[in-house]
Amino acid sequence: MVTKYIPNLDMMEKGQGFPEILPSDSDGMFNISNSNVNEELCNELNISSDDAFCYVYAVLHSKEYRERYAHDLRKQLPRIPYFKNKSKFIEIGRKLIALHLNYEELEKYQDVTIKMKQNPSFRVEKMKHPKRNQIDTIIYNSDITIEDIPEKAYEYIVNGRPAVEWIIDQYRIKKDRNSGLIDDPNDYSTDQKYIFDLLLKIINLSIQSVDLINDLPSLEIIE
């Protein structure tokens, strides 16, 4: 996962982050920064620090890499070998980064069937599938149903589950049992269609991500 914003402490507590750029002045008095990318990696591959960041991001998305190093990835920081076809990894890594950073600017996925009642409400309470394994359909609310969602949209996994499922799970009204406080995602934006549009954008993002990941070259280590 890549972000252009400073992650909150809760995210950092449960995970690890690796900024591309580090400030050299801890007091923040001077606008000077240094690359956080390993200089040895850049020299070995004869690439810039920006290219190296894209290279690493692509490698971490490789299915073959995740399968080959699954045991190590569960126990320690990922090791990034020097693979052949570095230019292809850099190219796809850059596209993945641009896609994931700018998801809110993506076009809504068009190749679905949207069934709406007249003058529908876009307010969401709890999205769901009609049946447990009927993932080609999402009941957005009592007024709107999205059908013909490609199975490929569920192949892009973030932290153990499809990105689409994260939207379904997180964008729902929740009430805290202890405090009684209500967390209503409909209050996040003044745009009443924000969540609906976001869902369609994440479907688009997921499909594009899967296509890019499937286009990654096989892993051939440079000896």
LOTOR-922698 format. One record per residue (C-alpha): x, y, z; residue number from 1; residue in three letters. Coordinates in Angstrom, 1 decimal. Layout:
<marpas>
       u       v       w  palum  tike
       X       Y       Z    NUM   ALA
...
</marpas>
This chain:
<marpas>
       u       v       w  palum  tike
     0.0     0.0     0.0      1   MET
     1.3     3.5    -0.9      2   VAL
     0.0     6.8     0.4      3   THR
     0.8    10.5    -0.2      4   LYS
    -0.4    11.4     3.3      5   TYR
     1.2    11.0     6.7      6   ILE
    -0.2     7.8     8.1      7   PRO
    -2.0     8.0    11.5      8   ASN
    -0.4     6.4    14.6      9   LEU
    -2.9     3.6    14.7     10   ASP
    -1.8     2.4    11.2     11   MET
     1.9     2.7    12.2     12   MET
     1.3     0.8    15.5     13   GLU
     0.0    -2.2    13.6     14   LYS
     2.3    -2.0    10.6     15   GLY
     5.5    -0.4     9.2     16   GLN
     6.0     2.4     6.8     17   GLY
     8.9     3.3     4.6     18   PHE
     8.9     6.9     3.3     19   PRO
    10.6     7.6     0.0     20   GLU
    12.0    10.9     1.3     21   ILE
    13.3    11.6     4.7     22   LEU
    13.9    15.2     6.1     23   PRO
    17.6    15.7     6.8     24   SER
    16.8    18.4     9.4     25   ASP
    15.0    17.1    12.4     26   SER
    13.9    20.5    13.5     27   ASP
    12.2    21.2    10.2     28   GLY
    14.0    24.6     9.9     29   MET
    15.3    23.9     6.4     30   PHE
    13.6    22.5     3.3     31   ASN
    16.2    19.8     2.8     32   ILE
    15.4    16.1     2.3     33   SER
    17.2    12.9     1.5     34   ASN
    16.2     9.8    -0.2     35   SER
    15.3     6.9     2.0     36   ASN
    16.0     4.4    -0.8     37   VAL
    19.1     2.3    -0.3     38   ASN
    21.9     3.8    -2.4     39   GLU
    23.5     0.4    -2.9     40   GLU
    20.3    -0.8    -4.6     41   LEU
    20.3     2.2    -6.9     42   CYS
    24.0     1.7    -7.8     43   ASN
    23.7    -2.0    -8.4     44   GLU
    20.7    -1.6   -10.7     45   LEU
    22.0     1.7   -12.2     46   ASN
    18.7     3.5   -11.5     47   ILE
    17.4     6.6    -9.7     48   SER
    16.0     6.5    -6.2     49   SER
    12.5     7.2    -7.7     50   ASP
    12.9     4.3   -10.1     51   ASP
    14.0     2.1    -7.2     52   ALA
    10.9     3.0    -5.2     53   PHE
     8.8     2.0    -8.2     54   CYS
    10.8    -1.2    -8.6     55   TYR
    10.3    -2.3    -5.0     56   VAL
     6.5    -1.5    -5.2     57   TYR
     6.2    -3.6    -8.2     58   ALA
     8.1    -6.5    -6.8     59   VAL
     6.0    -6.5    -3.6     60   LEU
     2.9    -6.9    -5.8     61   HIS
     4.3    -9.8    -7.7     62   SER
     2.2   -13.0    -7.1     63   LYS
     5.3   -15.1    -7.8     64   GLU
     7.3   -13.1    -5.3     65   TYR
     4.7   -13.4    -2.6     66   ARG
     4.4   -17.2    -3.1     67   GLU
     8.2   -17.8    -3.3     68   ARG
     9.0   -15.8    -0.2     69   TYR
     5.8   -16.3     1.7     70   ALA
     7.5   -17.9     4.7     71   HIS
    10.1   -15.1     5.1     72   ASP
     7.5   -12.4     4.6     73   LEU
     5.5   -13.7     7.6     74   ARG
     8.5   -13.4     9.9     75   LYS
    10.7   -10.5     8.7     76   GLN
    11.1    -7.5     6.5     77   LEU
    10.9    -8.3     2.8     78   PRO
    14.1    -9.0     1.0     79   ARG
    14.2    -7.4    -2.5     80   ILE
    16.5    -9.4    -4.8     81   PRO
    17.9    -7.9    -8.1     82   TYR
    15.7    -9.3   -10.8     83   PHE
    16.1    -9.2   -14.6     84   LYS
    13.6    -7.0   -16.6     85   ASN
    14.1    -4.1   -14.1     86   LYS
    12.7    -1.6   -16.6     87   SER
     9.4    -3.6   -16.8     88   LYS
     9.2    -3.7   -13.0     89   PHE
     9.8     0.0   -12.8     90   ILE
     7.3     0.8   -15.5     91   GLU
     4.5    -1.2   -13.8     92   ILE
     5.5    -0.1   -10.3     93   GLY
     5.1     3.6   -11.4     94   ARG
     1.7     2.8   -12.9     95   LYS
     0.5     1.0    -9.8     96   LEU
     1.7     3.9    -7.6     97   ILE
    -0.1     6.5    -9.7     98   ALA
    -3.2     4.3    -9.7     99   LEU
    -3.2     3.8    -5.9    100   HIS
    -2.4     7.4    -5.0    101   LEU
    -5.0     8.9    -7.2    102   ASN
    -7.9     6.5    -6.7    103   TYR
   -10.4     9.2    -6.0    104   GLU
    -9.7    10.8    -9.4    105   GLU
   -10.4     7.5   -11.3    106   LEU
   -13.3     7.1   -13.6    107   GLU
   -16.2     5.1   -12.2    108   LYS
   -16.3     1.5   -13.6    109   TYR
   -18.8     1.5   -16.4    110   GLN
   -19.3    -2.2   -17.3    111   ASP
   -21.8    -3.0   -14.5    112   VAL
   -25.5    -3.0   -14.4    113   THR
   -27.0    -0.4   -12.0    114   ILE
   -30.6    -0.8   -11.0    115   LYS
   -32.2     2.2    -9.3    116   MET
   -35.6     3.2    -8.2    117   LYS
   -36.9     6.5    -9.3    118   GLN
   -35.3     9.4    -7.3    119   ASN
   -33.1     7.0    -5.4    120   PRO
   -31.4     7.7    -2.1    121   SER
   -27.6     7.3    -2.1    122   PHE
   -27.5     7.0     1.6    123   ARG
   -25.8     3.8     2.7    124   VAL
   -26.6     1.8     5.9    125   GLU
   -24.9    -1.6     5.2    126   LYS
   -24.0    -2.8     1.8    127   MET
   -24.1    -6.6     1.2    128   LYS
   -24.2    -9.4    -1.4    129   HIS
   -27.6   -11.1    -2.0    130   PRO
   -26.1   -14.4    -1.0    131   LYS
   -22.7   -15.4     0.5    132   ARG
   -21.1   -16.4    -2.8    133   ASN
   -22.9   -14.1    -5.1    134   GLN
   -20.2   -11.5    -5.4    135   ILE
   -21.2   -10.3    -8.8    136   ASP
   -24.0    -8.3    -7.1    137   THR
   -23.9    -5.6    -4.4    138   ILE
   -27.0    -4.4    -2.8    139   ILE
   -26.0    -0.8    -2.1    140   TYR
   -29.2     0.1    -0.3    141   ASN
   -33.0    -0.5    -0.7    142   SER
   -33.0     1.8    -3.8    143   ASP
   -29.8     0.7    -5.6    144   ILE
   -28.3    -2.6    -6.7    145   THR
   -25.1    -3.0    -8.7    146   ILE
   -24.9    -6.2   -10.8    147   GLU
   -22.5    -7.9   -13.2    148   ASP
   -19.4    -7.0   -11.2    149   ILE
   -16.5    -8.9   -12.7    150   PRO
   -14.9   -11.6   -10.6    151   GLU
   -11.6   -10.0   -11.4    152   LYS
   -12.5    -7.0    -9.2    153   ALA
   -12.2    -9.3    -6.1    154   TYR
    -8.7   -10.5    -7.1    155   GLU
    -7.0    -7.4    -5.9    156   TYR
    -6.2    -8.1    -2.2    157   ILE
    -5.2    -5.5     0.4    158   VAL
    -4.3    -6.7     3.8    159   ASN
    -5.8   -10.1     3.3    160   GLY
    -9.1    -9.2     1.7    161   ARG
   -10.4    -7.7    -1.6    162   PRO
   -10.3    -3.9    -1.8    163   ALA
   -14.0    -4.0    -2.8    164   VAL
   -14.9    -5.9     0.4    165   GLU
   -13.1    -3.3     2.5    166   TRP
   -15.4    -0.6     1.1    167   ILE
   -18.5    -2.8     1.8    168   ILE
   -17.3    -3.5     5.3    169   ASP
   -16.0    -0.1     6.3    170   GLN
   -18.7     2.2     4.8    171   TYR
   -21.6     1.3     7.0    172   ARG
   -23.3     2.8     9.9    173   ILE
   -21.9     1.5    13.2    174   LYS
   -22.9     2.1    16.8    175   LYS
   -20.5     1.7    19.6    176   ASP
   -22.0    -0.5    22.2    177   ARG
   -20.4     1.2    25.2    178   ASN
   -20.7     4.8    24.3    179   SER
   -23.7     4.7    22.1    180   GLY
   -21.9     6.9    19.6    181   LEU
   -22.9     6.4    15.9    182   ILE
   -20.3     6.4    13.2    183   ASP
   -22.1     7.4    10.0    184   ASP
   -20.0     7.3     6.8    185   PRO
   -22.7     9.4     5.1    186   ASN
   -21.4    12.4     7.1    187   ASP
   -17.9    12.1     5.6    188   TYR
   -18.8    14.2     2.5    189   SER
   -21.3    16.8     1.4    190   THR
   -21.5    14.9    -1.9    191   ASP
   -24.4    12.4    -1.4    192   GLN
   -23.0    10.2    -4.1    193   LYS
   -19.5    10.0    -2.7    194   TYR
   -19.7     6.5    -1.3    195   ILE
   -21.5     5.2    -4.3    196   PHE
   -19.0     6.7    -6.7    197   ASP
   -16.1     5.5    -4.5    198   LEU
   -17.3     1.9    -4.7    199   LEU
   -17.4     2.1    -8.5    200   LEU
   -13.9     3.7    -8.6    201   LYS
   -12.5     1.0    -6.4    202   ILE
   -13.9    -1.7    -8.7    203   ILE
   -12.1     0.1   -11.5    204   ASN
    -8.9     0.4    -9.5    205   LEU
    -9.0    -3.3    -8.6    206   SER
    -9.4    -4.5   -12.2    207   ILE
    -6.7    -2.2   -13.4    208   GLN
    -4.4    -3.3   -10.6    209   SER
    -5.0    -7.0   -11.4    210   VAL
    -4.2    -6.4   -15.1    211   ASP
    -0.9    -4.6   -14.2    212   LEU
     0.1    -7.2   -11.7    213   ILE
    -0.6   -10.0   -14.2    214   ASN
     1.7    -8.2   -16.6    215   ASP
     4.7    -8.3   -14.3    216   LEU
     7.6   -10.4   -15.6    217   PRO
     8.6   -13.7   -14.0    218   SER
    11.3   -13.5   -11.3    219   LEU
    14.8   -14.1   -12.7    220   GLU
    17.4   -13.2   -10.1    221   ILE
    20.6   -11.5   -11.4    222   ILE
    23.5   -13.7   -10.2    223   GLU
</marpas>
